[in-house]
Each structure stands twice: as C-alpha cells, then as structure tokens.
C-alpha cells in the first residue's frame, strides 16, 4: 500500500492545536452524519490507517500543527521494518555498513527529534535501530574464550549520508566523532563510490543527464531549473536490460549527490522509476507504468569509501531485494527466448565505461552476509566515484 493512496487533508492555522481525532471526525463523516464517531476514528488511527507527514500515527490524541499533512489510507499501512530486517554487512570500531530495507527512513527529521520515546517506537528510523542490531550480533558472536552474555548497550551511530524511505540498499554510519568528520568530508567532496539500480518506464538509452536542481520548480516540488539557478547535478545512466520498449533496468552513477537526483532526472527525460508517485514526466510524454510497483524501484547496490582510520579503500555490494527480483522475473517472462532474457545492447563511448569500484578486504571488521565478498584492488579503479542522495 503506497502512502499516497487514500485521502489527503491539510492542517490550517485554524486547525492547529486540535487533536488528530477531532480533526478527522468532520472529514470522515458519512452522508447522514454531522461527524464520524469517536470510536470509528480511533479504530482507524489504531489500525495504521492514518499518516502525518509520511509517518504512521496511532495516537488519536496527538496535537496537530499548522502545515502538517494528514493522510487517511484506504487500506492499513504495512508495519514498518523491524530490527530483524536490517542486515549488517560490515562493522568495526569506526564504521558500520548496513543493508537498509525499503520502508524505513535513514534518520529522523529535525521536527521529529523532540518526539517522546513511545512515539518514536511506532516508526523507528534506521539510525535508531542499528545500535541494537550491533549489540545482538556481538552477543551472539562472543570472542574466543569468552562466554556470551546479554546484548551490551551500544552508543548511537552517526549518519553521514542517507537514502530515501522507499529506496533499499547500502548505507554507512560512523561510530566515532573522528570517523564522522572524515566520512562526511568524503561525501561532500564526492569521493565516495555509489551505484544504483533502477527499473524505469520505457526504453532507456545510455547517456549523461546534467541539470541544475532547485527546491521548488514552480509547483512546490524539487526539479530542474531552466536558468543557472540551483545546484549542478550530474547522473550517468547505462541500460542493463530492456523489456521490449516498455521497461528498462538501468544503472545510475552519481557524479554529484542531490536530493532525489536519480528520480528527478529519470522522470524529466520521460522515463520515471517504476512506482514513482511524486515526480511525473513532462506533459505530452507517454510513460505508462503498468507494473503496480508498491514502492519506488530503486536500490543502492554498491557503496565504496576510504576507511576513516586505516585509509584502505572499502567497497561493498548488495543484491537486489526480493520485491525487485520478483518484478524483474515477471517482466522477463514474455521476453524469455530459448537462451533466456535479452540484455541491453552495450553502449559505446564514454557513457559505456565499466562501473568503477571493485570489492576489497576490510580491516578488523566482522562480516555477516555471505553474499558480500571482498578482495584487494588497485586505486585506479575508483576514478569514477559518486556521492549524495538518490
């Protein structure tokens, strides 16, 4: 169930201070009702049918603020991912790399930092879950000669970048103040390696998209500016597999890192990511998404950076999650010939260059996923690095 399904209500200055229940009663009334009953509203809220600013709210007594957006879902939202859904790919004294499932935000928004613990637990963020995951992993793998005990309390992790709630894949957190400073500088300088996989509408060719992105393109949404205003954004796109002319699996390398860069760029060239509900293609563009994808089909498949303490180049890969694999198999079925599905024809020129960022060995780290293999590689394979949000 997508959060955008259902009805949307905006909290005005006149509504500010009202409880969620009081706000919803007149808006959910039946044809012969002055207002919906309290019991009906409370059932909807408690059964995960109501979101505020994209977060599930199960407290009908919550006070609303002007400008907030309340969504009443047609069907109950799925429970958010739990700690057991978060995979730790690598952890050492300085950093932890995790495989984020779709459906969970990387960090809490500024306006949510003051939330009480009970409210945070309804929809925790990735950075709030990771310390507990580390503690449980370490308690289940005690050092040789030492008997296991209960999970030890771990200090908070320190975010240095993020990926969207619906995007799955690799995220790195710092575990110390020096590591946070060094990693944050690598992301600012665009010296990290990040590669995404996306399933897009239409037949996508190889190329480079370069625009200036602004916070408001004129309709309240982020997008490309027609002038020099905004921040330079560059996305390198390469098709990996075509499904006729209907869909394409592409890889995206970010030369810059701007919020929603991949989603905006692909949509603006007429090939939105399947499951996209926010960024629509230009008017007149025929881009029909018939996949019924329940989320944006975007995955952070590779992540590389220099270890903040050892100075070694680290690189990690993440396999496609189950929902993307199932969708790809469904799309392959009509195109499967005697030799299997037809891959995209290799591009020529600079845009066809092989993706940089091989796999290497990490220092003093624990690895929990057998799908992630690491081997040494030469530094010159990191010439094309990327950074920033998708």
Secondary structure, DSSP 8 states (H G I E B T S, - for coil): --TTSSEEEE--TTTTT-BHHHHHHTTS--TT-SS--HHHHHHHHHTT-EEETTEE---TT-B--TT-EEEE-SS-------GGG-EEEEE-SSEEEEEE-TT--SS--GGGTT--HHHHHHT--HHHHHHHHHHHHHHHS--TT----S-------EES----SS-EEEEEEESSHHHHHHHHHHHHTT-SEEEEEEEEES----EEEEEEEES-SSSSS-EE-SSS-SEEEEEEEEEEEEETTTEEEEEEEESS--TTHHHHHHHHTT--BTT--SS---TT------S--SS--EEEEEEEEE-TTT--EEEEE----HHHHHHHHHHHHTT-BTTB--B-----SGGG----------SS-EE--TT-------GGGGSS---S--
